[in-house]
Amino acid sequence: MDTTLDPTVNPKTPGRGGGTPQADPSAVRRAAWAGLIGTTLEQYDFVIYGTASALIFNTLFFPNISPAAGILASFSAYAVGFLARPLGGLFFSRYGERLGRKWVLVATLMLMGGATLGIGLLPTYSQVGLLAPALLVACRFFQGFGAGAEQSGGATLLTETAQIGRRGRLAALVMTGAALGTALGAVAWIAAQLLPEEQLMSWGWRLVFISSLFVTVAAFVIRRKLNESPVFQELKEQHQVPKTPVKEIFANGKKPLFIVMFMTIGISAQSYTYQVFMASYLKNDVHVDPTFIPKVLLVGAICGGIAAYGFGRLSDRVGRKPVYISIVIALIILPVPTFLALNTGSHLLITMAMIVGFILACQGAVGVTMSYFPEIFGSRYRYAGVTLGREFASIFGGGVAPLICAALVTAFSGSWIPVAVYMILMAVTVLIASAMAPETRDRDLTLAANATDREVTAA
């Protein structure tokens, strides 16, 4: 049987035609740092925005409507960033496949950092009226547009650079970076909330967004010295870089594309329910002290970042699929006990529930996909496939999850049960999709075939 395109073949010998080419250790370290700090910035931007949406933006930008409607409006503006992500993915994925992973990671970094800085400089509704929320939405759009290729680019670069047997743990550093961004965002809000209420609402919140400039500069310095992945370099040397990667995906990669999409939607919905909606729910429905919320996000993010690396390492030992499916099964069970714990009002139980949510939904499951998804696609359109699959899913997952959850709580008079049902259904869709996905651990990344193309091996 011809196994040249068999996705289950596990070549260990580096070099052209004999397996995945390997980078030198220093290049691997630079790629790891670049992926980690870039995602730190992305998540920092999203977390400080999401926290602001839950805590203050309804007052600053949507003051002339009821508190419940203000939260919905604030989360709607938040969702715009996710609507922009697939557009950014479409735009940048073409250049990621043609010009290289490094160029895109530098460009998306500057766009995200600039948009977040812009939010910190915006006038509020009391200063310019309706222009304020319009500008907020515009900045949020560009923030999402830049983020559309960020995590996927970092994951692809790290997976293509890491040596066989270590891809899971190194690619998972992207989500460790995301956890670090969440932690930094929480620290920024903890510091801002030390200010008197009047100062926080007038200029304190601005400093939170302006502070992203420091992360942007640090990430830029690291990424300037970044090498391209060995897989992309080999494709370029062999003149196999596709001119129309998106067209190739829809011609040859529809199956892995849809598997990635449906493996992402439900996880993304649960992740941003924990990271964004829960902050609003704890403040407005459980009535906990708002200063407690960033602290519990900080603890959850630290635990989640450690878990991301741990699950990635575990997937290197036992396989991507069993680790991922085990996490998804846990997420089907988790929502009901989570809300029961939150509604006790106990800081200890709330913290424990949020830690488990961050470990499983926010960083653990996604950490496994950082190597899993790039391994599913063939070499010619890997960046584009991962980017489009994840970012189109983000519209129906994380982008609308806080909005849907807030609407459900409002529609059902404050009941958390519809939200728990929504989270369970989202996790069930992920379980179905992941059952259809192939195992990809240690796959040869130079192969042009997708890991789903098993019918090729039977020919």
Secondary structure in CASP SS format (residue, H / E / C, confidence):
PFRMAT SS
TARGET T0000
AUTHOR 0000-0000-0000
METHOD secondary structure of the structure
MODEL  1
M C 1.00
D C 1.00
T C 1.00
T C 1.00
L C 1.00
D C 1.00
P C 1.00
T C 1.00
V C 1.00
N C 1.00
P C 1.00
K C 1.00
T C 1.00
P C 1.00
G C 1.00
R C 1.00
G C 1.00
G C 1.00
G C 1.00
T C 1.00
P C 1.00
Q C 1.00
A C 1.00
D C 1.00
P H 1.00
S H 1.00
A H 1.00
V H 1.00
R H 1.00
R H 1.00
A H 1.00
A H 1.00
W H 1.00
A H 1.00
G H 1.00
L H 1.00
I H 1.00
G H 1.00
T H 1.00
T H 1.00
L H 1.00
E H 1.00
Q H 1.00
Y H 1.00
D H 1.00
F H 1.00
V H 1.00
I H 1.00
Y H 1.00
G H 1.00
T H 1.00
A H 1.00
S H 1.00
A H 1.00
L H 1.00
I C 1.00
F H 1.00
N H 1.00
T H 1.00
L H 1.00
F H 1.00
F C 1.00
P C 1.00
N C 1.00
I C 1.00
S C 1.00
P H 1.00
A H 1.00
A H 1.00
G H 1.00
I H 1.00
L H 1.00
A H 1.00
S H 1.00
F H 1.00
S H 1.00
A H 1.00
Y H 1.00
A H 1.00
V H 1.00
G H 1.00
F H 1.00
L H 1.00
A H 1.00
R H 1.00
P H 1.00
L H 1.00
G H 1.00
G H 1.00
L H 1.00
F H 1.00
F H 1.00
S H 1.00
R H 1.00
Y H 1.00
G H 1.00
E H 1.00
R H 1.00
L C 1.00
G C 1.00
R H 1.00
K H 1.00
W H 1.00
V H 1.00
L H 1.00
V H 1.00
A H 1.00
T H 1.00
L H 1.00
M H 1.00
L H 1.00
M H 1.00
G H 1.00
G H 1.00
A H 1.00
T H 1.00
L H 1.00
G H 1.00
I H 1.00
G H 1.00
L C 1.00
L C 1.00
P C 1.00
T C 1.00
Y H 1.00
S H 1.00
Q H 1.00
V H 1.00
G C 1.00
L C 1.00
L H 1.00
A H 1.00
P H 1.00
A H 1.00
L H 1.00
L H 1.00
V H 1.00
A H 1.00
C H 1.00
R H 1.00
F H 1.00
F H 1.00
Q H 1.00
G H 1.00
F H 1.00
G H 1.00
A H 1.00
G C 1.00
A C 1.00
E H 1.00
Q H 1.00
S H 1.00
G H 1.00
G H 1.00
A H 1.00
T H 1.00
L H 1.00
L H 1.00
T H 1.00
E H 1.00
T H 1.00
A C 1.00
Q C 1.00
I C 1.00
G C 1.00
R C 1.00
R H 1.00
G H 1.00
R H 1.00
L H 1.00
A H 1.00
A C 1.00
L H 1.00
V H 1.00
M H 1.00
T H 1.00
G H 1.00
A H 1.00
A H 1.00
L H 1.00
G H 1.00
T H 1.00
A H 1.00
L H 1.00
G H 1.00
A H 1.00
V H 1.00
A H 1.00
W H 1.00
I H 1.00
A H 1.00
A H 1.00
Q C 1.00
L C 1.00
L C 1.00
P C 1.00
E H 1.00
E H 1.00
Q H 1.00
L H 1.00
M H 1.00
S H 1.00
W H 1.00
G H 1.00
W H 1.00
R H 1.00
L H 1.00
V H 1.00
F H 1.00
I H 1.00
S C 1.00
S H 1.00
L H 1.00
F H 1.00
V H 1.00
T H 1.00
V H 1.00
A H 1.00
A H 1.00
F H 1.00
V H 1.00
I H 1.00
R H 1.00
R H 1.00
K C 1.00
L C 1.00
N C 1.00
E C 1.00
S C 1.00
P H 1.00
V H 1.00
F H 1.00
Q H 1.00
E H 1.00
L H 1.00
K H 1.00
E H 1.00
Q C 1.00
H C 1.00
Q C 1.00
V C 1.00
P C 1.00
K C 1.00
T C 1.00
P H 1.00
V H 1.00
K H 1.00
E H 1.00
I H 1.00
F H 1.00
A H 1.00
N H 1.00
G C 1.00
K H 1.00
K H 1.00
P H 1.00
L H 1.00
F H 1.00
I H 1.00
V H 1.00
M H 1.00
F H 1.00
M H 1.00
T H 1.00
I H 1.00
G H 1.00
I H 1.00
S H 1.00
A H 1.00
Q H 1.00
S H 1.00
Y H 1.00
T H 1.00
Y H 1.00
Q H 1.00
V H 1.00
F H 1.00
M H 1.00
A H 1.00
S H 1.00
Y H 1.00
L H 1.00
K H 1.00
N H 1.00
D C 1.00
V C 1.00
H C 1.00
V C 1.00
D C 1.00
P C 1.00
T C 1.00
F H 1.00
I H 1.00
P H 1.00
K H 1.00
V H 1.00
L H 1.00
L H 1.00
V H 1.00
G H 1.00
A H 1.00
I H 1.00
C H 1.00
G H 1.00
G H 1.00
I H 1.00
A H 1.00
A H 1.00
Y H 1.00
G H 1.00
F H 1.00
G H 1.00
R H 1.00
L H 1.00
S H 1.00
D H 1.00
R H 1.00
V H 1.00
G C 1.00
R H 1.00
K H 1.00
P H 1.00
V H 1.00
Y H 1.00
I H 1.00
S H 1.00
I H 1.00
V H 1.00
I H 1.00
A H 1.00
L H 1.00
I H 1.00
I H 1.00
L C 1.00
P H 1.00
V H 1.00
P H 1.00
T H 1.00
F H 1.00
L H 1.00
A H 1.00
L H 1.00
N C 1.00
T C 1.00
G C 1.00
S C 1.00
H H 1.00
L H 1.00
L H 1.00
I H 1.00
T H 1.00
M H 1.00
A H 1.00
M H 1.00
I H 1.00
V H 1.00
G H 1.00
F H 1.00
I H 1.00
L H 1.00
A H 1.00
C H 1.00
Q H 1.00
G H 1.00
A H 1.00
V H 1.00
G H 1.00
V H 1.00
T H 1.00
M H 1.00
S H 1.00
Y H 1.00
F H 1.00
P H 1.00
E H 1.00
I H 1.00
F C 1.00
G C 1.00
S H 1.00
R H 1.00
Y H 1.00
R H 1.00
Y H 1.00
A H 1.00
G H 1.00
V H 1.00
T H 1.00
L H 1.00
G H 1.00
R H 1.00
E H 1.00
F H 1.00
A H 1.00
S H 1.00
I H 1.00
F H 1.00
G H 1.00
G H 1.00
G H 1.00
V C 1.00
A H 1.00
P H 1.00
L H 1.00
I H 1.00
C H 1.00
A H 1.00
A H 1.00
L H 1.00
V H 1.00
T H 1.00
A H 1.00
F C 1.00
S C 1.00
G C 1.00
S C 1.00
W C 1.00
I H 1.00
P H 1.00
V H 1.00
A H 1.00
V H 1.00
Y H 1.00
M H 1.00
I H 1.00
L H 1.00
M H 1.00
A H 1.00
V H 1.00
T H 1.00
V H 1.00
L H 1.00
I H 1.00
A H 1.00
S H 1.00
A H 1.00
M H 1.00
A C 1.00
P C 1.00
E C 1.00
T C 1.00
R C 1.00
D C 1.00
R C 1.00
D C 1.00
L C 1.00
T C 1.00
L C 1.00
A C 1.00
A C 1.00
N C 1.00
A C 1.00
T C 1.00
D C 1.00
R H 1.00
E H 1.00
V H 1.00
T H 1.00
A H 1.00
A C 1.00
END
